[in-house]
Amino acid sequence: MALPQPSSLVWSHATNSKAKLDAALSDPTITAIEADIMMGCTCMDNDSNIDLSSSVAIMSHPPHTHSDLSAEQFLALIFQDNRKQNGDRNRRRHVKLDFKEMEAVGPVLRSIAAYHSGDIIQ
């Protein structure tokens, strides 16, 4: 499989929330998604009961330490969207993960391994 030319990609940048990811996945012109990952906590909008002691990999950019989207949820939605393309590799979206903290790498790689089903370049 040949990779597309970078100039042909249409990006969704800083796709760090459920709303931005939903918008990117709903837009057929978006061919690549970039998101930032760091350790923090997930919460609902306006959640005043944030538990900062349970840190997980989240989709966020410093200085923010909470998000409505965990890295695991993000990956699940990306893999689900790519499977919907019925094997059409030209319609699958490319993903660039920008790790802001080394501590987030391990949990994300474990999540990717758990979802691995040929969705990753072989």
Helices and strands as residue ranges (DSSP letters): G 6-8, E 11-12, H 18-26, E 32-42, E 56-59, E 66-67, H 71-84, E 94-99, G 102-104, H 105-115
